[in-house]
Amino acid sequence: MVDIQQNIRKSWFDDYLDLYNFAGSLGDTEWQAQIMHTLRYEQHAMASNIQQAIQRELWREFAVLNSRLLELFAKLEQSRSLYEKAKMQETVMDLKKQRLEVSRKIVSYTA
């Protein structure tokens, strides 16, 4: 999660610096002042952006786990081999544990 936060922060800061330079090339000093104000108070704005990005990523992980579980449930119904069923059930339990962990993280970022 730290890498995601650093990448978002760097990307966000670079985008605002580009906007600042663009405003300067237009001669729009008022816009430059607004951008500079935003850059100065970047911590607060970034915290919100980072939290939203992390939440989106966690929900994406949750959806992927759910899809994998649904696929496995369908395969379980069709399988006739007891060995295959046992292996798939182990995988289902692992995926459920992963989904529970992701759920906990989602709750911690929304609280």
CORTATA-V987684 format. One record per residue. N is the residue number from 1. RES is the residue in one letter. SS is DSSP state (H for helix, E for strand, - for the rest). OMEGA is omega in degrees with one decimal (999 if undefined). Layout:
n=<N	N>
res=<RES	RES>
ss=<SS	SS>
omega=<OMEGA	OMEGA>
This chain:
n=<1	2	3	4	5	6	7	8	9	10	11	12	13	14	15	16	17	18	19	20	21	22	23	24	25	26	27	28	29	30	31	32	33	34	35	36	37	38	39	40	41	42	43	44	45	46	47	48	49	50	51	52	53	54	55	56	57	58	59	60	61	62	63	64	65	66	67	68	69	70	71	72	73	74	75	76	77	78	79	80	81	82	83	84	85	86	87	88	89	90	91	92	93	94	95	96	97	98	99	100	101	102	103	104	105	106	107	108	109	110	111>
res=<M	V	D	I	Q	Q	N	I	R	K	S	W	F	D	D	Y	L	D	L	Y	N	F	A	G	S	L	G	D	T	E	W	Q	A	Q	I	M	H	T	L	R	Y	E	Q	H	A	M	A	S	N	I	Q	Q	A	I	Q	R	E	L	W	R	E	F	A	V	L	N	S	R	L	L	E	L	F	A	K	L	E	Q	S	R	S	L	Y	E	K	A	K	M	Q	E	T	V	M	D	L	K	K	Q	R	L	E	V	S	R	K	I	V	S	Y	T	A>
ss=<-	H	H	H	H	H	H	H	H	H	H	H	H	H	H	H	H	H	H	H	H	H	H	H	H	H	-	-	H	H	H	H	H	H	H	H	H	H	H	H	-	H	H	H	H	H	H	H	H	H	H	H	H	H	H	H	H	H	H	H	H	H	H	H	H	H	H	H	H	H	H	H	H	H	H	H	H	H	-	-	-	H	H	H	H	H	H	H	H	H	H	H	H	H	H	H	H	H	H	H	H	H	H	H	H	H	H	H	H	H	->
omega=<-179.1	178.6	178.4	-179.2	-179.5	179.4	179.3	-179.0	-179.3	-179.6	179.8	-179.0	178.1	178.9	179.8	175.3	176.0	177.5	179.3	178.8	178.3	177.9	177.4	180.0	175.9	-177.0	-178.0	-176.9	178.1	178.9	178.0	179.5	177.8	179.7	178.9	176.8	179.1	179.2	179.8	-178.6	-176.1	-175.9	-177.8	-179.4	-178.9	-179.8	179.5	179.9	-179.7	-179.8	178.7	179.9	178.8	178.1	178.4	-179.7	178.5	177.9	176.8	177.5	179.5	-179.7	178.8	178.5	177.8	179.1	179.3	177.8	179.2	177.6	180.0	177.7	178.7	178.6	178.6	180.0	-175.7	-175.1	178.1	-178.3	178.5	178.4	178.9	179.5	179.5	178.3	-180.0	178.6	174.8	179.5	178.0	-179.6	177.8	179.6	177.8	177.1	178.4	-179.8	177.9	178.5	178.0	178.5	178.4	178.8	178.9	179.5	-177.8	178.9	178.9	-178.8	999>
